[in-house]
Amino acid sequence: MRLGSVVLVIWLVIGGIAAGQRGYFNERQESCASLATLGLTIVAGPLNYMGVNPKVKCNTPKPSE
């Protein structure tokens, strides 16, 4: 159990480093797509360095006027 936790933390740290290298933490645009892409990049972890480049597109409904 302890080994699995250590592996998970290392996996997420590597994903955070990949997101930082892509500049996702510097973006001030807080949209559904940018936040989802950031989260997915972190979860993908080391896969980012093997060519995975997750991107998310999402549209939120606009309020009616």
Distance bins in CASP14 RR format, pairs under 12 A and 6 or more apart:
PFRMAT RR
TARGET T0000
AUTHOR 0000-0000-0000
RMODE 2
METHOD distances of the structure
MODEL  1
1 7 0 0 0 0 0 1 0 0 0 0 0
1 8 0 0 0 0 0 1 0 0 0 0 0
2 8 0 0 0 0 0 1 0 0 0 0 0
2 9 0 0 0 0 0 1 0 0 0 0 0
3 9 0 0 0 0 0 1 0 0 0 0 0
3 10 0 0 0 0 0 1 0 0 0 0 0
4 10 0 0 0 0 1 0 0 0 0 0 0
4 11 0 0 0 0 1 0 0 0 0 0 0
4 12 0 0 0 0 0 1 0 0 0 0 0
5 11 0 0 0 0 0 1 0 0 0 0 0
5 12 0 0 0 0 0 1 0 0 0 0 0
6 12 0 0 0 0 0 1 0 0 0 0 0
6 13 0 0 0 0 0 1 0 0 0 0 0
7 13 0 0 0 0 0 1 0 0 0 0 0
7 14 0 0 0 0 0 1 0 0 0 0 0
7 45 0 0 0 0 0 1 0 0 0 0 0
7 46 0 0 0 0 0 1 0 0 0 0 0
8 14 0 0 0 0 0 1 0 0 0 0 0
8 15 0 0 0 0 0 1 0 0 0 0 0
8 42 0 0 0 0 0 1 0 0 0 0 0
8 43 0 0 0 0 0 1 0 0 0 0 0
8 45 0 0 0 0 0 1 0 0 0 0 0
9 15 0 0 0 0 0 1 0 0 0 0 0
9 16 0 0 0 0 0 1 0 0 0 0 0
9 42 0 0 0 0 0 1 0 0 0 0 0
9 45 0 0 0 0 0 1 0 0 0 0 0
10 16 0 0 0 0 0 1 0 0 0 0 0
10 17 0 0 0 0 0 1 0 0 0 0 0
10 45 0 0 0 0 1 0 0 0 0 0 0
10 46 0 0 0 0 1 0 0 0 0 0 0
11 17 0 0 0 0 0 1 0 0 0 0 0
11 18 0 0 0 0 0 1 0 0 0 0 0
11 42 0 0 0 0 1 0 0 0 0 0 0
11 43 0 0 0 0 1 0 0 0 0 0 0
11 44 0 0 0 0 1 0 0 0 0 0 0
11 45 1 0 1 0 0 0 0 0 0 0 0
11 46 1 0 0 1 0 0 0 0 0 0 0
11 47 0 0 0 0 1 0 0 0 0 0 0
11 48 0 0 0 0 0 1 0 0 0 0 0
11 49 0 0 0 0 0 1 0 0 0 0 0
12 18 0 0 0 0 0 1 0 0 0 0 0
12 19 0 0 0 0 0 1 0 0 0 0 0
12 39 0 0 0 0 1 0 0 0 0 0 0
12 41 0 0 0 0 0 1 0 0 0 0 0
12 42 1 0 0 1 0 0 0 0 0 0 0
12 43 1 0 0 1 0 0 0 0 0 0 0
12 44 0 0 0 0 0 1 0 0 0 0 0
12 45 1 0 0 1 0 0 0 0 0 0 0
12 46 0 0 0 0 0 1 0 0 0 0 0
12 48 0 0 0 0 0 1 0 0 0 0 0
13 19 0 0 0 0 0 1 0 0 0 0 0
13 20 0 0 0 0 0 1 0 0 0 0 0
13 42 0 0 0 0 1 0 0 0 0 0 0
13 45 0 0 0 0 1 0 0 0 0 0 0
13 46 0 0 0 0 0 1 0 0 0 0 0
14 20 0 0 0 0 0 1 0 0 0 0 0
14 21 0 0 0 0 0 1 0 0 0 0 0
14 41 0 0 0 0 0 1 0 0 0 0 0
14 42 0 0 0 0 1 0 0 0 0 0 0
14 43 0 0 0 0 0 1 0 0 0 0 0
14 44 0 0 0 0 1 0 0 0 0 0 0
14 45 1 0 1 0 0 0 0 0 0 0 0
14 46 1 0 1 0 0 0 0 0 0 0 0
14 47 0 0 0 0 1 0 0 0 0 0 0
14 48 1 0 0 1 0 0 0 0 0 0 0
14 49 1 0 0 1 0 0 0 0 0 0 0
14 50 0 0 0 0 0 1 0 0 0 0 0
15 21 0 0 0 0 1 0 0 0 0 0 0
15 22 0 0 0 0 0 1 0 0 0 0 0
15 24 0 0 0 0 0 1 0 0 0 0 0
15 25 0 0 0 0 0 1 0 0 0 0 0
15 38 0 0 0 0 0 1 0 0 0 0 0
15 39 0 0 0 0 1 0 0 0 0 0 0
15 40 0 0 0 0 1 0 0 0 0 0 0
15 41 1 0 0 1 0 0 0 0 0 0 0
15 42 1 0 1 0 0 0 0 0 0 0 0
15 43 1 0 0 1 0 0 0 0 0 0 0
15 44 1 0 0 1 0 0 0 0 0 0 0
15 45 1 1 0 0 0 0 0 0 0 0 0
15 46 1 0 0 1 0 0 0 0 0 0 0
15 47 0 0 0 0 1 0 0 0 0 0 0
15 48 1 0 0 1 0 0 0 0 0 0 0
15 49 0 0 0 0 1 0 0 0 0 0 0
15 52 0 0 0 0 0 1 0 0 0 0 0
15 54 0 0 0 0 0 1 0 0 0 0 0
16 22 0 0 0 0 1 0 0 0 0 0 0
16 23 0 0 0 0 0 1 0 0 0 0 0
16 24 0 0 0 0 1 0 0 0 0 0 0
16 25 0 0 0 0 1 0 0 0 0 0 0
16 38 0 0 0 0 1 0 0 0 0 0 0
16 39 0 0 0 0 1 0 0 0 0 0 0
16 40 0 0 0 0 0 1 0 0 0 0 0
16 41 1 0 0 1 0 0 0 0 0 0 0
16 42 1 0 1 0 0 0 0 0 0 0 0
16 43 0 0 0 0 1 0 0 0 0 0 0
16 44 0 0 0 0 1 0 0 0 0 0 0
16 45 1 0 0 1 0 0 0 0 0 0 0
16 46 0 0 0 0 0 1 0 0 0 0 0
16 48 0 0 0 0 1 0 0 0 0 0 0
16 49 0 0 0 0 0 1 0 0 0 0 0
17 23 0 0 0 0 0 1 0 0 0 0 0
17 24 0 0 0 0 0 1 0 0 0 0 0
17 25 0 0 0 0 0 1 0 0 0 0 0
17 41 0 0 0 0 0 1 0 0 0 0 0
17 42 0 0 0 0 1 0 0 0 0 0 0
17 44 0 0 0 0 0 1 0 0 0 0 0
17 45 0 0 0 0 1 0 0 0 0 0 0
17 46 0 0 0 0 1 0 0 0 0 0 0
17 48 0 0 0 0 1 0 0 0 0 0 0
17 49 0 0 0 0 1 0 0 0 0 0 0
18 24 0 0 0 0 1 0 0 0 0 0 0
18 25 0 0 0 0 0 1 0 0 0 0 0
18 37 0 0 0 0 0 1 0 0 0 0 0
18 38 0 0 0 0 0 1 0 0 0 0 0
18 39 0 0 0 0 0 1 0 0 0 0 0
18 40 0 0 0 0 0 1 0 0 0 0 0
18 41 1 0 1 0 0 0 0 0 0 0 0
18 42 1 0 0 1 0 0 0 0 0 0 0
18 43 0 0 0 0 0 1 0 0 0 0 0
18 44 1 0 0 1 0 0 0 0 0 0 0
18 45 1 0 0 1 0 0 0 0 0 0 0
18 46 0 0 0 0 1 0 0 0 0 0 0
18 47 0 0 0 0 1 0 0 0 0 0 0
18 48 1 1 0 0 0 0 0 0 0 0 0
18 49 1 0 0 1 0 0 0 0 0 0 0
18 50 0 0 0 0 0 1 0 0 0 0 0
18 51 0 0 0 0 0 1 0 0 0 0 0
18 52 0 0 0 0 1 0 0 0 0 0 0
18 53 0 0 0 0 1 0 0 0 0 0 0
18 54 0 0 0 0 0 1 0 0 0 0 0
19 25 1 0 0 1 0 0 0 0 0 0 0
19 26 0 0 0 0 0 1 0 0 0 0 0
19 27 0 0 0 0 0 1 0 0 0 0 0
19 34 0 0 0 0 0 1 0 0 0 0 0
19 35 0 0 0 0 0 1 0 0 0 0 0
19 37 0 0 0 0 1 0 0 0 0 0 0
19 38 1 0 1 0 0 0 0 0 0 0 0
19 39 1 0 0 1 0 0 0 0 0 0 0
19 40 0 0 0 0 1 0 0 0 0 0 0
19 41 1 0 1 0 0 0 0 0 0 0 0
19 42 1 0 1 0 0 0 0 0 0 0 0
19 43 0 0 0 0 1 0 0 0 0 0 0
19 44 0 0 0 0 1 0 0 0 0 0 0
19 45 0 0 0 0 1 0 0 0 0 0 0
19 48 0 0 0 0 1 0 0 0 0 0 0
19 53 0 0 0 0 0 1 0 0 0 0 0
19 54 0 0 0 0 0 1 0 0 0 0 0
20 26 1 0 0 1 0 0 0 0 0 0 0
20 27 0 0 0 0 0 1 0 0 0 0 0
20 38 0 0 0 0 1 0 0 0 0 0 0
20 39 0 0 0 0 0 1 0 0 0 0 0
20 41 0 0 0 0 1 0 0 0 0 0 0
20 42 0 0 0 0 1 0 0 0 0 0 0
20 45 0 0 0 0 0 1 0 0 0 0 0
20 48 0 0 0 0 0 1 0 0 0 0 0
21 41 0 0 0 0 1 0 0 0 0 0 0
21 45 0 0 0 0 0 1 0 0 0 0 0
21 48 0 0 0 0 1 0 0 0 0 0 0
21 49 0 0 0 0 1 0 0 0 0 0 0
21 53 0 0 0 0 0 1 0 0 0 0 0
22 34 0 0 0 0 0 1 0 0 0 0 0
22 37 0 0 0 0 1 0 0 0 0 0 0
22 38 0 0 0 0 1 0 0 0 0 0 0
22 39 0 0 0 0 0 1 0 0 0 0 0
22 40 0 0 0 0 0 1 0 0 0 0 0
22 41 1 0 0 1 0 0 0 0 0 0 0
22 42 0 0 0 0 0 1 0 0 0 0 0
22 44 0 0 0 0 0 1 0 0 0 0 0
22 48 0 0 0 0 1 0 0 0 0 0 0
22 49 0 0 0 0 0 1 0 0 0 0 0
22 52 0 0 0 0 0 1 0 0 0 0 0
22 53 0 0 0 0 1 0 0 0 0 0 0
22 54 0 0 0 0 0 1 0 0 0 0 0
22 55 0 0 0 0 0 1 0 0 0 0 0
23 29 0 0 0 0 0 1 0 0 0 0 0
23 34 0 0 0 0 0 1 0 0 0 0 0
23 37 0 0 0 0 0 1 0 0 0 0 0
23 38 0 0 0 0 1 0 0 0 0 0 0
23 41 0 0 0 0 1 0 0 0 0 0 0
24 30 0 0 0 0 0 1 0 0 0 0 0
24 33 0 0 0 0 0 1 0 0 0 0 0
24 34 1 0 0 1 0 0 0 0 0 0 0
24 35 0 0 0 0 1 0 0 0 0 0 0
24 36 0 0 0 0 0 1 0 0 0 0 0
24 37 1 0 0 1 0 0 0 0 0 0 0
24 38 1 0 1 0 0 0 0 0 0 0 0
24 39 0 0 0 0 1 0 0 0 0 0 0
24 40 0 0 0 0 0 1 0 0 0 0 0
24 41 1 0 0 1 0 0 0 0 0 0 0
24 42 0 0 0 0 1 0 0 0 0 0 0
24 48 0 0 0 0 0 1 0 0 0 0 0
24 53 0 0 0 0 0 1 0 0 0 0 0
24 54 0 0 0 0 0 1 0 0 0 0 0
24 55 0 0 0 0 0 1 0 0 0 0 0
24 56 0 0 0 0 0 1 0 0 0 0 0
25 34 0 0 0 0 0 1 0 0 0 0 0
25 35 0 0 0 0 0 1 0 0 0 0 0
25 37 0 0 0 0 0 1 0 0 0 0 0
25 38 1 0 0 1 0 0 0 0 0 0 0
25 39 0 0 0 0 0 1 0 0 0 0 0
25 41 0 0 0 0 0 1 0 0 0 0 0
25 42 0 0 0 0 0 1 0 0 0 0 0
26 34 0 0 0 0 0 1 0 0 0 0 0
26 38 0 0 0 0 0 1 0 0 0 0 0
27 33 0 0 0 0 0 1 0 0 0 0 0
27 34 1 0 1 0 0 0 0 0 0 0 0
27 35 0 0 0 0 1 0 0 0 0 0 0
27 37 0 0 0 0 1 0 0 0 0 0 0
27 38 0 0 0 0 1 0 0 0 0 0 0
28 34 0 0 0 0 1 0 0 0 0 0 0
28 35 0 0 0 0 0 1 0 0 0 0 0
29 35 0 0 0 0 1 0 0 0 0 0 0
29 37 0 0 0 0 0 1 0 0 0 0 0
29 38 0 0 0 0 0 1 0 0 0 0 0
30 36 0 0 0 0 0 1 0 0 0 0 0
30 37 0 0 0 0 0 1 0 0 0 0 0
30 38 0 0 0 0 0 1 0 0 0 0 0
30 60 0 0 0 0 0 1 0 0 0 0 0
31 37 0 0 0 0 1 0 0 0 0 0 0
31 38 0 0 0 0 0 1 0 0 0 0 0
31 56 0 0 0 0 0 1 0 0 0 0 0
31 57 0 0 0 0 0 1 0 0 0 0 0
31 58 0 0 0 0 1 0 0 0 0 0 0
31 59 0 0 0 0 1 0 0 0 0 0 0
31 60 0 0 0 0 1 0 0 0 0 0 0
32 38 0 0 0 0 0 1 0 0 0 0 0
32 39 0 0 0 0 0 1 0 0 0 0 0
32 56 1 0 0 1 0 0 0 0 0 0 0
32 57 0 0 0 0 1 0 0 0 0 0 0
32 58 1 0 1 0 0 0 0 0 0 0 0
32 59 1 0 0 1 0 0 0 0 0 0 0
32 60 1 0 1 0 0 0 0 0 0 0 0
32 61 0 0 0 0 0 1 0 0 0 0 0
33 39 0 0 0 0 0 1 0 0 0 0 0
33 40 0 0 0 0 0 1 0 0 0 0 0
33 54 0 0 0 0 0 1 0 0 0 0 0
33 55 1 0 0 1 0 0 0 0 0 0 0
33 56 1 0 1 0 0 0 0 0 0 0 0
33 57 1 0 1 0 0 0 0 0 0 0 0
33 58 1 0 1 0 0 0 0 0 0 0 0
33 59 0 0 0 0 1 0 0 0 0 0 0
33 60 0 0 0 0 1 0 0 0 0 0 0
34 40 0 0 0 0 0 1 0 0 0 0 0
34 41 0 0 0 0 0 1 0 0 0 0 0
34 55 0 0 0 0 1 0 0 0 0 0 0
34 56 0 0 0 0 1 0 0 0 0 0 0
34 57 0 0 0 0 0 1 0 0 0 0 0
34 58 0 0 0 0 1 0 0 0 0 0 0
35 41 0 0 0 0 0 1 0 0 0 0 0
35 42 0 0 0 0 0 1 0 0 0 0 0
35 56 0 0 0 0 1 0 0 0 0 0 0
35 58 0 0 0 0 1 0 0 0 0 0 0
35 60 0 0 0 0 0 1 0 0 0 0 0
36 42 0 0 0 0 0 1 0 0 0 0 0
36 43 0 0 0 0 0 1 0 0 0 0 0
36 54 0 0 0 0 1 0 0 0 0 0 0
36 55 0 0 0 0 1 0 0 0 0 0 0
36 56 1 1 0 0 0 0 0 0 0 0 0
36 57 0 0 0 0 1 0 0 0 0 0 0
36 58 1 0 0 1 0 0 0 0 0 0 0
36 59 0 0 0 0 0 1 0 0 0 0 0
36 60 0 0 0 0 0 1 0 0 0 0 0
37 43 0 0 0 0 0 1 0 0 0 0 0
37 44 0 0 0 0 0 1 0 0 0 0 0
37 48 0 0 0 0 0 1 0 0 0 0 0
37 53 0 0 0 0 1 0 0 0 0 0 0
37 54 1 0 0 1 0 0 0 0 0 0 0
37 55 1 0 1 0 0 0 0 0 0 0 0
37 56 1 0 1 0 0 0 0 0 0 0 0
37 57 0 0 0 0 1 0 0 0 0 0 0
37 58 0 0 0 0 1 0 0 0 0 0 0
38 44 0 0 0 0 0 1 0 0 0 0 0
38 48 0 0 0 0 0 1 0 0 0 0 0
38 54 0 0 0 0 1 0 0 0 0 0 0
38 55 0 0 0 0 0 1 0 0 0 0 0
38 56 0 0 0 0 1 0 0 0 0 0 0
39 45 0 0 0 0 0 1 0 0 0 0 0
39 48 0 0 0 0 0 1 0 0 0 0 0
39 54 0 0 0 0 1 0 0 0 0 0 0
39 55 0 0 0 0 0 1 0 0 0 0 0
39 56 0 0 0 0 1 0 0 0 0 0 0
40 47 0 0 0 0 0 1 0 0 0 0 0
40 48 0 0 0 0 1 0 0 0 0 0 0
40 52 0 0 0 0 1 0 0 0 0 0 0
40 53 0 0 0 0 1 0 0 0 0 0 0
40 54 1 0 1 0 0 0 0 0 0 0 0
40 55 0 0 0 0 1 0 0 0 0 0 0
40 56 1 0 1 0 0 0 0 0 0 0 0
40 57 0 0 0 0 0 1 0 0 0 0 0
40 58 0 0 0 0 0 1 0 0 0 0 0
41 47 0 0 0 0 1 0 0 0 0 0 0
41 48 1 0 0 1 0 0 0 0 0 0 0
41 49 0 0 0 0 0 1 0 0 0 0 0
41 51 0 0 0 0 0 1 0 0 0 0 0
41 52 0 0 0 0 1 0 0 0 0 0 0
41 53 0 0 0 0 1 0 0 0 0 0 0
41 54 1 0 1 0 0 0 0 0 0 0 0
41 55 0 0 0 0 1 0 0 0 0 0 0
41 56 0 0 0 0 1 0 0 0 0 0 0
42 48 0 0 0 0 1 0 0 0 0 0 0
42 54 0 0 0 0 1 0 0 0 0 0 0
43 52 0 0 0 0 0 1 0 0 0 0 0
43 54 0 0 0 0 1 0 0 0 0 0 0
43 56 0 0 0 0 0 1 0 0 0 0 0
44 50 0 0 0 0 1 0 0 0 0 0 0
44 51 0 0 0 0 1 0 0 0 0 0 0
44 52 1 0 1 0 0 0 0 0 0 0 0
44 53 0 0 0 0 1 0 0 0 0 0 0
44 54 1 0 1 0 0 0 0 0 0 0 0
44 55 0 0 0 0 0 1 0 0 0 0 0
44 56 0 0 0 0 0 1 0 0 0 0 0
45 51 0 0 0 0 0 1 0 0 0 0 0
45 52 0 0 0 0 1 0 0 0 0 0 0
45 53 0 0 0 0 0 1 0 0 0 0 0
45 54 0 0 0 0 1 0 0 0 0 0 0
46 52 0 0 0 0 1 0 0 0 0 0 0
47 53 0 0 0 0 1 0 0 0 0 0 0
47 54 0 0 0 0 1 0 0 0 0 0 0
48 54 0 0 0 0 1 0 0 0 0 0 0
48 55 0 0 0 0 0 1 0 0 0 0 0
END
